[in-house]
């Protein structure tokens, strides 16, 4: 991920694409388009400051931003260009390049195991993207572009896709433990972190579960012991009430709530199922409800109002079918 998102490929390509959009008078239109999108609740809301002039710097050679923001902007940019650019447009090659980058990131985000069947496709995308990028933005090449070409080779060697150093997730915990330590900092902080981790293990069994309900309320319905919640945590992250989700039957739904049978532990979701109106366009109202296991949900999606309907950006893995 550092190759692409930490002052890497994605940062550079978005910045140079922004230059091209400004030349064609489309940058403000793209910003307005981005602001119409609603994110899954766990991500908060889109901010206009994500593409502010300050973040691009004086030379507009790289977009300074967090990885999560870049991963949100990227598919929206592809969606925007797809809607306004045809094969005769001057930005068509830019769209092809950005689409390949979005596909590369989509495979990488599938994780260490699920990405392995697509190693050859990833290798092809990396080379095609690099060739087109050099043609479009010849002055923007960095060493990280070359490093990216070695990713498929490393995947074949290790049998897994290693995308990050997971111990970096403990940076904040380490700083918190070291805040008021002034002597023997290494020994004291290490012991403190180990103690906190052991306390967390002993007091929260959800740490070892693939999916669980957040703050469930116990209920008894017709003699059945149930739990009810507005939020669950699944393998791909938190899911909340009113999130718009894409399910494995290629339907788009709104989450109503979650239920769990106490005896067998199975978690089900109550969904409001929408009607498809066009390509990636769905109705925003529905009286049809369905109960299904949470495993049917592929991912929570970004969406934007489109008149009385809504336009969604489907999960990347749907395009791989």
C-alpha positions, 0 to 999 in steps of 0.5 A: 500500500505504501507504494501506491498511497504514501506519496506514491502512484495514486497521489501523483496520478490524481494530482496530474489528472486534476491538472488536466481537468483544470485545463479542460474546465472540468475540475469544479464540475468534478468537485461538485460531483464528488460532493454529492456522494454519500459514504457508508457511515463508518467513513463519515462524510466527504469534505471539499477540503480533500481536493483543496489547492493547498493539498496539491501543493504549489506545483500540483505534482502530488495530492497530500492525503490519507490513504482512506481518502485517496481510496474514496476519491479514486472510484468517484473520479473513475465514475465521473470521467466515465459519465462525461468522457467518450472515446473521442474525448481528449481525456479518454486516455486519462480515463483508461489509465485511471481505470487501470489504477482503480482495478489495481487497487481493487485487487490489492484491497481484496487481501492476502488470500483472495487476491492470489487468483488474480496475480497474473491479471494484476501483473498485466494491469501494472505493466499496461498502467505503467506504459500509459502513465509514462505516455500521459505524465512523463515527468511524474515517474518515481522509484515507487512506480518501479517497485510496484512492478515487483508486487506480482513476483513477490506474491508468487514467491510468498504465496500471499499478498502482503500489503502493509506492515500491520505493526504500524497500527500500534503507533498510536497505542505506543505513543499513548503509553509513552506519553508520561514516561521519562525514564527507561522508556523502552522497557516501561512502554513495552510492558505497559502495551503488553499488559493493555493487550492482555487486558483487552484479550481477557475482557472482550471475546469479540476480538477473536470473532469474524463478525459480531453485533455492537451493543446488542439489546436482549429481547424475547419474541414468542419465547425465543431469546434474541439480540437486536442491534443497529451496528455489526462488525463484519470481516470488511468492517463496520456496518450500520443501520441505513447503510446502502449495501450490495448483496450477492444476488446483485441487488442493492438494499438499505440496512434496517437492523440486525438480529441474532439468535442467542442459541446458535449465534447466527446474525441476520439482517433485515433489508429494504430491497430497491428496484434497479432503474438502469446501469448502476441506478436504483430506486430510493424508495421501497416497501419490499423487505427481506431477512437474510444472513449477513454473509449475503452482503458483499460490501457497503457502497457509496451512492449519490442522488440521481433525481428520484433515484440513486447512482451507486459505485458497485464493489470492485469484486463484482466486475471480476465475475 
